[in-house]
Amino acid sequence: MLVSVFILTFGFLGATGLQIASLRSAESSLERSQAVFLSHTILDAMRANMENASSVPLDMSILKVKTAYSTGAAGTASLCNSATISTPDAVATEDLRFWVDNLQGNLGKGTCGGVHCDGNLCTVTIQWDDNRGDSVKSGKGAPTVFISRSQL
């Protein structure tokens, strides 16, 4: 009887460990899905404000190329504080502030984002801490980076 209780106890401990691993994976999957959704959010906002989003002039009489949404080099996530975001276009500024606030609300306070456009091809970068869901990273480690590329 004692042996069967001992085996049953280890079986329950194993099932508990699997449940914990499942919850971690589900949280990580949710965060990755949110990153995909939020990258599409800023790209849609840029498409709605195409005049200031593209680095290709819509009107050939415009000599100045506008890139109000570009925040740095491709693959960098430099927008971490929405209060410090300022662009030449008020709509782009509000779009980027709203986007960064949503990033941090859904993926955590340390989340940063970035946008870089080269012509009509834009790269959106989102960086956040996913150490709870990644079993390879134990504690501190490199942040999770999601990069999305799309043509406007």
C-alpha positions as CSV (number, residue, x, y, z in Angstrom):
1,M,0.0,0.0,0.0
2,L,2.8,2.4,0.9
3,V,4.6,1.7,-2.4
4,S,1.4,2.4,-4.5
5,V,0.9,5.7,-2.6
6,F,4.5,6.6,-3.3
7,I,4.1,5.9,-7.0
8,L,0.8,7.8,-7.1
9,T,2.4,10.8,-5.4
10,F,5.2,10.9,-8.0
11,G,2.6,10.6,-10.8
12,F,0.7,13.6,-9.4
13,L,4.0,15.6,-9.2
14,G,4.8,14.8,-12.8
15,A,1.3,15.9,-13.9
16,T,1.7,19.1,-11.9
17,G,5.0,19.8,-13.7
18,L,3.4,19.2,-17.1
19,Q,0.6,21.6,-16.2
20,I,3.1,24.3,-15.2
21,A,5.0,23.9,-18.4
22,S,1.8,24.0,-20.4
23,L,0.8,27.3,-18.7
24,R,4.2,28.8,-19.4
25,S,3.9,27.8,-23.1
26,A,0.4,29.2,-23.3
27,E,1.5,32.6,-21.9
28,S,4.5,32.7,-24.3
29,S,2.1,31.9,-27.2
30,L,-0.3,34.6,-26.1
31,E,2.5,37.2,-26.0
32,R,3.8,36.2,-29.4
33,S,0.3,36.5,-30.9
34,Q,-0.1,39.9,-29.3
35,A,3.2,41.0,-30.9
36,V,2.0,39.9,-34.3
37,F,-1.3,41.7,-33.8
38,L,0.4,44.9,-32.5
39,S,2.8,44.9,-35.5
40,H,-0.2,44.9,-37.8
41,T,-1.8,47.7,-35.8
42,I,1.0,50.1,-36.4
43,L,1.3,49.1,-40.1
44,D,-2.4,49.7,-40.6
45,A,-2.1,53.1,-38.9
46,M,0.8,53.9,-41.3
47,R,-1.3,52.9,-44.3
48,A,-4.1,55.3,-43.1
49,N,-1.5,58.1,-42.9
50,M,0.3,57.1,-46.1
51,E,1.4,60.7,-46.9
52,N,3.7,60.7,-43.9
53,A,4.5,57.0,-43.6
54,S,6.2,56.3,-46.9
55,S,9.7,57.4,-47.8
56,V,8.6,57.4,-51.4
57,P,6.9,60.7,-52.3
58,L,3.3,60.3,-53.3
59,D,3.5,63.5,-55.3
60,M,6.7,63.9,-57.5
61,S,6.5,67.7,-57.0
62,I,7.4,67.1,-53.3
63,L,11.1,67.3,-53.0
64,K,11.3,66.4,-49.3
65,V,10.9,62.7,-48.5
66,K,8.7,62.2,-45.4
67,T,9.3,59.3,-43.0
68,A,7.5,60.4,-39.9
69,Y,7.1,56.9,-38.5
70,S,10.7,55.7,-38.9
71,T,12.3,55.5,-35.4
72,G,15.7,54.1,-36.2
73,A,17.6,51.4,-38.1
74,A,15.8,48.3,-39.2
75,G,15.7,45.7,-36.5
76,T,16.1,48.1,-33.6
77,A,13.4,48.8,-31.0
78,S,14.2,52.2,-29.6
79,L,10.7,53.4,-28.6
80,C,10.3,52.5,-24.9
81,N,8.6,55.6,-23.5
82,S,5.6,57.0,-25.2
83,A,5.9,60.4,-23.5
84,T,9.2,61.1,-25.4
85,I,7.9,60.3,-28.9
86,S,7.9,63.3,-31.2
87,T,7.7,63.3,-35.0
88,P,7.2,66.1,-37.6
89,D,3.6,64.8,-38.0
90,A,1.1,65.0,-35.2
91,V,-0.9,62.0,-36.4
92,A,2.3,59.9,-36.6
93,T,3.2,61.0,-33.1
94,E,-0.1,60.0,-31.7
95,D,-0.1,56.7,-33.6
96,L,3.3,55.8,-32.2
97,R,2.4,56.8,-28.7
98,F,-0.7,54.8,-28.8
99,W,1.2,51.8,-30.2
100,V,3.9,51.9,-27.6
101,D,1.3,52.2,-24.8
102,N,-0.4,49.1,-26.2
103,L,2.8,47.2,-26.5
104,Q,3.6,47.9,-22.8
105,G,0.1,47.2,-21.7
106,N,0.0,43.8,-23.5
107,L,3.6,42.6,-23.3
108,G,4.9,44.3,-20.1
109,K,6.4,47.6,-19.0
110,G,9.9,46.8,-20.4
111,T,8.6,46.4,-24.0
112,C,10.1,48.5,-26.8
113,G,9.2,48.9,-30.4
114,G,10.6,50.3,-33.6
115,V,9.7,51.1,-37.1
116,H,12.0,51.5,-40.1
117,C,10.8,52.2,-43.7
118,D,13.0,51.8,-46.8
119,G,10.8,53.0,-49.6
120,N,7.5,51.3,-49.2
121,L,9.0,48.3,-47.3
122,C,8.6,48.8,-43.6
123,T,10.2,46.7,-40.8
124,V,8.4,46.7,-37.4
125,T,10.5,45.4,-34.4
126,I,9.0,44.5,-31.0
127,Q,11.3,43.5,-28.1
128,W,10.0,42.2,-24.8
129,D,11.0,39.9,-21.9
130,D,9.5,36.4,-22.3
131,N,11.7,34.6,-19.8
132,R,8.6,33.1,-18.1
133,G,7.5,31.3,-21.2
134,D,10.9,30.3,-22.6
135,S,12.2,27.2,-20.9
136,V,15.7,27.7,-22.4
137,K,16.1,31.1,-20.7
138,S,16.2,30.7,-17.0
139,G,15.8,34.0,-15.3
140,K,17.8,36.8,-17.1
141,G,18.7,36.5,-20.7
142,A,18.3,38.0,-24.1
143,P,14.9,39.6,-24.8
144,T,12.5,38.1,-27.3
145,V,12.5,40.0,-30.6
146,F,9.8,39.9,-33.2
147,I,10.4,41.4,-36.6
148,S,7.7,41.9,-39.1
149,R,8.2,43.2,-42.7
150,S,5.4,44.6,-44.9
151,Q,4.9,46.7,-47.9
152,L,2.7,49.7,-47.4
